Amino acid sequence: MKKTLIYGSALSMLLLLNGCKKDNPTPVNEEELITTVQLIFQEEGGMSSDTFSFKDIDGVGGIAAVTDSIILKKDIRYIVQTRVLNETTSPADNITEEILEEGTEHQFFYQSTPADFINNFEYLDEDDNGFPIGLEFGCNTKNAATGTLRVTLRHEPVKDAANVINNDITNANGETDIEIDFPARWY
C-alpha cells in the first residue's frame, strides 16, 4: 500500500509539473526601420535611369527627412523599381528583399495629385497568390505639369478588397509602414 501511495504521489507530481510547462512563445514579426526609399525610373526600352530618394536616417523625429523632387520627361512610359533600406546599419539592410519574401503581407500604393498626373499605372510584380506587391510598376507621365507622387507601403492589406489590385488604397486597410510625398514635375 505504501509503494502504491508513493508511486501515485510521484505520478501526480510529474503530471502537475508537466502541465505547468510554459509554451514556447511565438516569435513576433517586428517591423523593420525604414530610413530610405528609392524610386528608380527608367524610360521603357531605355538604358539610363534616374533615382529619386527619401531619406530619414534617424527615423521619426530628430533630423528632418530629405525628399528629392522627381523631375522627368512628359508623355513617356517609365518602368519604376522601388528599393527600401535601413541605413542605420553598415552595410545597409536591404528591406526590399524582406518585402518581396513576405509579399502576401505587403503592398505599395502610388497616388498622384492631381489624380491624372501619372496615368496608365500598372503593377509589374505579384505575390504568391497573384496579387500585386508594387516593388515594380509602369506608368506614363502626362503633359508638362507639377504635382505630387505619394508612395505608401501597407502591411497586411486586404489585397482582394474592391479595387485594391488596381492601386486604390481606399479599401486596403492594414497598417501603414511608411508614406512619402515626392514633389514632382514633368518637362
Secondary structure, DSSP 8 states (H G I E B T S, - for coil): -HHHHHHHHHHHHHHHHHHT---------------EEEEEEEETT-S-EEEEEEE-TT-SSSS--EE--EEE-SS-EEEEEEEEEETTSSS-EEHHHHHHHTGGGEEEEEEEESTTSEEEEEE--B-TTS-B--SEEEEEE-SSEEEEEEEEEEES--TTSTTGGGT-GGGT-SEEEEEEEEEEEE-
